[in-house]
Amino acid sequence: MAVKLLCKGIIFMCLLTTMVVTPALANGENNPEKPAIVLVAFGTSVETARLVFDHIDVQTRKRYVGYDVHWAFTSQFIIDKLKRQGIVTHNVAEVVAELRNKGVKSVVFQSLHVVPGQEYRSVLAEDTSGFQVAFGDALMTSDKDIDAVVAALGKDIHTQQPTVVVAHGNDHHPEFNQQLVALAKVIEKKYPNLVVASVEGQPGIGSLKKVKANSDKQGSVKFVPLMIVAGDHIMNDVMGDEEDSWKSIIQAKNSECAASLGWNNSILEIYFSHLDEALQQLDKGRS
């Protein structure tokens, strides 16, 4: 069966001609009156996918003018892989050490993780002794967050088109899938032709059977990544040509993929609201 592949996020990123760069460690505008901001993501080694970090970096600096903005990745595997490619990135401990050397006194760590799971907790567990610190919540931490995410995803969802929201999930810690299951209940009720599926853990891929049946009638399927970057999972597990990819399982005549969450400014607004709350928390602690 001929399959038409239209992955908007990947096409958009591939059309860019600028060299992929990792956001700068800091912006050079260190204001001792303001806390440093550390944006913390899982990371990716996919070159085109990393462009989304530049977009997030630009949006953050536009909103938080005068703040010293840093980046850290929580996946050491990704950091080491990038290093072998000649690309230098940093883990949270390395950024903390750099901030100590600079004499920074207060820091806000803003998670760019989707749920407050294993990677998010690793940030909370980092040794930040000597700093005044606050932590911004992951994307979907409360019921209010889930409602906001459903609204933010609305622009990528057409009610009549079979749609799959692509989550990551966790095989080993089912408790970290609670927000994904909660999201599925809310968004699937609103959009009958949509399902939430996950690469690992719950809610799993059982719901793809429903999408396949609908796609056979409609002739198309749309994938909406519930991930900051459209990295290896989207490019291979979902949109790959292997027989076990989600695209191959569904076998729709036309398959398309929306851009990843990091390109969605409504999603970034949710993260920024969490960052604002963390800054307010830190400010109260300093007063």
Secondary structure in CASP SS format (residue, H / E / C, confidence):
PFRMAT SS
TARGET T0000
AUTHOR 0000-0000-0000
METHOD secondary structure of the structure
MODEL  1
M C 1.00
A C 1.00
V C 1.00
K E 1.00
L E 1.00
L E 1.00
C E 1.00
K H 1.00
G H 1.00
I H 1.00
I H 1.00
F H 1.00
M H 1.00
C H 1.00
L H 1.00
L C 1.00
T C 1.00
T C 1.00
M C 1.00
V C 1.00
V C 1.00
T C 1.00
P C 1.00
A C 1.00
L C 1.00
A C 1.00
N C 1.00
G C 1.00
E C 1.00
N C 1.00
N C 1.00
P C 1.00
E C 1.00
K C 1.00
P C 1.00
A E 1.00
I E 1.00
V E 1.00
L E 1.00
V E 1.00
A E 1.00
F C 1.00
G C 1.00
T C 1.00
S C 1.00
V C 1.00
E C 1.00
T C 1.00
A C 1.00
R C 1.00
L H 1.00
V H 1.00
F H 1.00
D H 1.00
H H 1.00
I H 1.00
D H 1.00
V H 1.00
Q H 1.00
T H 1.00
R H 1.00
K H 1.00
R H 1.00
Y C 1.00
V C 1.00
G C 1.00
Y C 1.00
D C 1.00
V E 1.00
H E 1.00
W E 1.00
A E 1.00
F E 1.00
T C 1.00
S C 1.00
Q H 1.00
F H 1.00
I H 1.00
I H 1.00
D H 1.00
K H 1.00
L H 1.00
K H 1.00
R H 1.00
Q C 1.00
G C 1.00
I C 1.00
V C 1.00
T C 1.00
H C 1.00
N E 1.00
V H 1.00
A H 1.00
E H 1.00
V H 1.00
V H 1.00
A H 1.00
E H 1.00
L H 1.00
R H 1.00
N H 1.00
K H 1.00
G C 1.00
V C 1.00
K C 1.00
S E 1.00
V E 1.00
V E 1.00
F E 1.00
Q E 1.00
S E 1.00
L C 1.00
H C 1.00
V C 1.00
V C 1.00
P C 1.00
G C 1.00
Q H 1.00
E H 1.00
Y H 1.00
R H 1.00
S H 1.00
V H 1.00
L H 1.00
A C 1.00
E C 1.00
D C 1.00
T C 1.00
S C 1.00
G C 1.00
F C 1.00
Q E 1.00
V E 1.00
A E 1.00
F E 1.00
G E 1.00
D C 1.00
A C 1.00
L C 1.00
M C 1.00
T C 1.00
S C 1.00
D H 1.00
K H 1.00
D H 1.00
I H 1.00
D H 1.00
A H 1.00
V H 1.00
V H 1.00
A H 1.00
A H 1.00
L H 1.00
G H 1.00
K H 1.00
D H 1.00
I C 1.00
H C 1.00
T C 1.00
Q C 1.00
Q C 1.00
P C 1.00
T E 1.00
V E 1.00
V E 1.00
V E 1.00
A E 1.00
H C 1.00
G C 1.00
N C 1.00
D C 1.00
H C 1.00
H C 1.00
P H 1.00
E H 1.00
F H 1.00
N H 1.00
Q H 1.00
Q H 1.00
L H 1.00
V H 1.00
A H 1.00
L H 1.00
A H 1.00
K H 1.00
V H 1.00
I H 1.00
E H 1.00
K H 1.00
K H 1.00
Y C 1.00
P C 1.00
N C 1.00
L E 1.00
V E 1.00
V E 1.00
A E 1.00
S E 1.00
V C 1.00
E C 1.00
G C 1.00
Q C 1.00
P C 1.00
G C 1.00
I C 1.00
G C 1.00
S C 1.00
L H 1.00
K H 1.00
K H 1.00
V H 1.00
K H 1.00
A H 1.00
N H 1.00
S H 1.00
D H 1.00
K H 1.00
Q H 1.00
G C 1.00
S E 1.00
V E 1.00
K E 1.00
F E 1.00
V E 1.00
P E 1.00
L C 1.00
M C 1.00
I C 1.00
V C 1.00
A C 1.00
G C 1.00
D H 1.00
H H 1.00
I H 1.00
M H 1.00
N H 1.00
D H 1.00
V H 1.00
M C 1.00
G C 1.00
D C 1.00
E C 1.00
E C 1.00
D C 1.00
S C 1.00
W H 1.00
K H 1.00
S H 1.00
I H 1.00
I H 1.00
Q C 1.00
A C 1.00
K C 1.00
N E 1.00
S E 1.00
E E 1.00
C E 1.00
A C 1.00
A C 1.00
S C 1.00
L H 1.00
G H 1.00
W H 1.00
N C 1.00
N H 1.00
S H 1.00
I H 1.00
L H 1.00
E H 1.00
I H 1.00
Y H 1.00
F H 1.00
S H 1.00
H H 1.00
L H 1.00
D H 1.00
E H 1.00
A H 1.00
L H 1.00
Q H 1.00
Q H 1.00
L H 1.00
D H 1.00
K H 1.00
G H 1.00
R H 1.00
S C 1.00
END
